[in-house]
Amino acid sequence: QFSSDDEYRYHEVLVHPAIAALGRVPKRVVVLGGGDGLAVRELLRYPEIEHIDLVDLDAAVTDLFQKNPLGVGLNGGSLNDPRVKVRNEDAYRFLDETEELAYDLAVVDFPDPSNYAVGKLYTDAFYQLLQSRLGVRGLAVVQATSPAYAKKTYWSIVATIEAGGFKTVPFHVYVPSFGDWGFVLAGGKGLKAPETLMLDTAPLRYLDDHALPDLFTFSKDSARVEGTVNRLNDQKLVSTYTAEWAEWTK
């Protein structure tokens, strides 16, 4: 889900800090989820990127955003770029079975873990699998719901990524249509919050070097709390997520 009024905030923050933290422009990228092509649009701002695999289960979504004029207008035709290969496959199975070379960057843009089918994509087993598909210096960025509306869920996702073998750097941004929204950088032991971006930010609508440091600062009411690791055979994250969001619908 997104609003065309402010999706640029979400997608600029999803993509560009990750590339800055990587410290170089990646050559090979995998986008898991993100069938609207909006994250791919941001990736294609870097001409050095040679190949992007977009893995989204729903062919109806990717077809819409490849062919519908409104969708193509929003994503700038990103899914029709020759550097992009659309794969309508289950992301877990794709990572488990692909024979593709290791990726420099993974952009993980799944729906929130509101059910067990999606919840498996937020488990330590999934993050271990993801790590195995990244190069030695590879990095991932994960959308991780709202640290304001679903605080325990957000920090449980962080804890689960860490249990999968990554060092994490949490961050967030305010998106007017959705509120405060959280992400997680996941990489090796040298990972740290980036200080400058790696592209000319003039074409961007929100993010620049001035705004970058604020992404990595959390207020007291959204600061880290103890999080439960989400496991394939014990998906506590789903019940935590549904209970937290239910509080906002009363």
Residue, then its C-alpha position, 0 to 999 in steps of 0.5 A: q500500500f502507498s499514497s502517491d502523495d508521499e510515497y517518495r518519502y518512504h522509497e527514498v529512505l528505503v533505498h538511498p541510506a542503504i547504498a550510502a551505508l554500503g559505501r559503494v554503488p552495488k552492481r547486483v541488487v535483489v528487491l524482495g516484494g516491492g512489485d509496484g516498482l517504486a523502490v526499483r525507481e530509486l535504485l535506477r537513479y544509480p547508472e552503475i547498477e548493472h542488474i536488479d532481480l525483483v521478486d514478487l509473488d503477485a503477477a497481477v501487481t507487477d503486470l499492473f505496474q509494467k503496463n498501466p499508464l498510471g502505474v508506469g507514470l509513478n514508477g517511471g517505467s522502472l519495471n520495463d528497464p532492461r536492467v530489471k528482471v521481474r520474477n513472480e516467485d515466492a521470495y523464501r523459495f527464490l533465495d533457497e533455490t536460486e543459482e544467481l551470483a551473490y548480491d551486493l544489496a537486498v531491498v526487503d519490502f514485504p507487507d507487515p507480518s499480519n499473518y503466518a504466511v508473511g510472518k515466515l519472511y520475518t524469521d531468523a531462518f529467513y534472515q540467515l538465508l538472506q545473509s547467505r545470498l549476500g556477498v562478503r560485504g553485502l548489505a540488506v535493508v528491511q521495511a519493519t513497520s512503525p516503531a511508534y504504532a507497533k513498538k514491540t513488533y518493530w524491535s522484535i524484527v530488529a532482534t530477529i535480524e540480529a539472531g539471523g547473524f546480522k549487525t543492525v542499524p535501525f532507522h525511521v522516517y515520518v510518512p504523512s499517510f502512514g505516520d512514523w515508519g521504521f526500517v533496519l539496515a542489516g550487514g556485517k560487523g563494520l556496519k554503521a549509520p551513513e553520514t552522506l549520501m552517494l548521489d546528487t540529491a537534487p532530483l529527490r523530493y525529501l532526502d538529502d545530507h541534512a535530513l540523513p542523521d535524523l533518520f537514525t535518532f529515536s525519541k524516548d517513546s519509540a526507543r528500543v525495547e526487548g524484542t522476541v526473536n521470531r522463528l519459523n516454528d514459533q511465530k510470536l511476531v504475528s500475534t504481537y503485531t495484530a495486538e499492537w495495531a488493534e489498539w489503534t482501531k478501537 
